[in-house]
Every structure is written in C-alpha cells, then in structure tokens.
Amino acid sequence: MIWLKQNLDRYMNQTKKYKIMKNILITFMIMVVVMSFMVNKNVTTKTSKFRMKPTYKSIKVVATYYNPVSSQCDSDPLITASNDKINLNKLKKGNVRWIACSRDLLKRWGGSINYGDTIRVISKNKNVVGIWIAKDSMNKRYTKRIDFLCYDKIVGDLSDVEIQKIS
C-alpha cells in the first residue's frame, strides 16, 4: 500500500511538471508565430520610423578634415567644444565619427545643429559617406563648412558634400 501511494505521488508531481512545461512551450510557440508575423508585415514602431527620416533639408557645405593636434585646434586638442574627450585609440581604428561644424550651422549661433546631433553625410567620397556626430565647432571665420575629425588625412575628393540632420 505504501508503495502504491509513493508511486502515485511521484506520478502526480511529474504530471504537474509536464503541464507547466507544456504551457511554457505553447506560450513560446505563440510568441514565435506573432513575431514572425510582425517581421513579415514590416511592423515598425514610431521611434524607428522617426530615426530613419531626416528631419531637415540637406545643406551643401565645404568639407575639410582636421587632426586633434594643437596646431590645428586650441591648447587642449583632445577636448571638443561639446566637452567630449577624444579617444585616440578609437579614432585610429575608425570607431569615432565626429565632425566640427561652422558656427552658422550650430544652434548656439542661429543654425539648426546642436552638439551631439546625428548628421548624415552625402558625398561621392566613400570614406566620408554615412553617419557622423556633431561634437565640435570651427573658427568663426568659416561658414557653411564641416571638418571631419580623423587620425590621418582622408583620402579622396571632399568636394560636393551635403549634410542632413537626422536627430
């Protein structure tokens, strides 16, 4: 009799575990089906749609490049106007894509770009095309101009460059 009771208890515990596992498996399968439906229907959130669209018109600019050295910057070349520190190792590897904007482009002086804004660069030069972050400002004598921060010089033509503010 004791043997039957022990086996019956063991069977009941296994049945409870089985039901729990079955419910978890069914929930997981439903999630997979719903997520695959969302991917196939290209369901996107408002945030992802917003990030993909430029919010400003493109601006034709003169583009140059600069290196973080005191002869091209101020007395502290590793600190940008936005007070960010330049990591030379990341810059050398190409992991830092920062630009300096002329003051007429910066919101602080009446433009539309803030420090930290994401900027899309459009150019024939594949070395500069893509997303850059506005982190620095240029001398007040420059207008409609950007400077690409780089470790070495940029190879290729920097004429016919346009920028678009994304965020």
Secondary structure as the mmCIF struct_conf table of DSSP 4:
data_model
#
loop_
_struct_conf.conf_type_id
_struct_conf.id
_struct_conf.beg_label_comp_id
_struct_conf.beg_label_asym_id
_struct_conf.beg_label_seq_id
_struct_conf.end_label_comp_id
_struct_conf.end_label_asym_id
_struct_conf.end_label_seq_id
HELX_RH_AL_P HELX_RH_AL_P1 ILE A 2 ASN A 40
TURN_TY1_P TURN_TY1_P1 LYS A 41 ASN A 42
HELX_RH_AL_P HELX_RH_AL_P2 LYS A 46 MET A 52
BEND BEND1 LYS A 53 LYS A 53
BEND BEND2 THR A 55 TYR A 56
STRN STRN1 ILE A 59 TYR A 66
BEND BEND3 PRO A 68 VAL A 69
TURN_TY1_P TURN_TY1_P2 SER A 70 GLN A 72
BEND BEND4 CYS A 73 CYS A 73
BEND BEND5 SER A 75 SER A 75
TURN_TY1_P TURN_TY1_P3 PRO A 77 LEU A 78
STRN STRN2 ILE A 79 ILE A 79
TURN_TY1_P TURN_TY1_P4 ALA A 81 SER A 82
BEND BEND6 ASN A 83 ASN A 83
HELX_LH_PP_P HELX_LH_PP_P1 ASP A 84 ASP A 84
STRN STRN3 LYS A 85 LYS A 85
HELX_LH_PP_P HELX_LH_PP_P2 ILE A 86 ILE A 86
HELX_RH_AL_P HELX_RH_AL_P3 LEU A 88 LYS A 93
TURN_TY1_P TURN_TY1_P5 GLY A 94 GLY A 94
STRN STRN4 TRP A 98 CYS A 101
HELX_RH_3T_P HELX_RH_3T_P1 ARG A 103 LEU A 105
STRN STRN5 LEU A 106 LEU A 106
HELX_RH_3T_P HELX_RH_3T_P2 LYS A 107 TRP A 109
TURN_TY1_P TURN_TY1_P6 GLY A 110 GLY A 110
BEND BEND7 GLY A 111 SER A 112
STRN STRN6 ILE A 113 ILE A 113
TURN_TY1_P TURN_TY1_P7 TYR A 115 GLY A 116
STRN STRN7 THR A 118 ILE A 122
BEND BEND8 LYS A 124 LYS A 124
TURN_TY1_P TURN_TY1_P8 LYS A 126 VAL A 128
STRN STRN8 GLY A 130 SER A 137
TURN_TY1_P TURN_TY1_P9 LYS A 140 ARG A 141
BEND BEND9 LYS A 144 LYS A 144
STRN STRN9 ARG A 145 LEU A 149
BEND BEND10 TYR A 151 ASP A 152
HELX_LH_PP_P HELX_LH_PP_P3 LYS A 153 VAL A 155
BEND BEND11 GLY A 156 GLY A 156
BEND BEND12 ASP A 160 ASP A 160
STRN STRN10 VAL A 161 LYS A 165
#
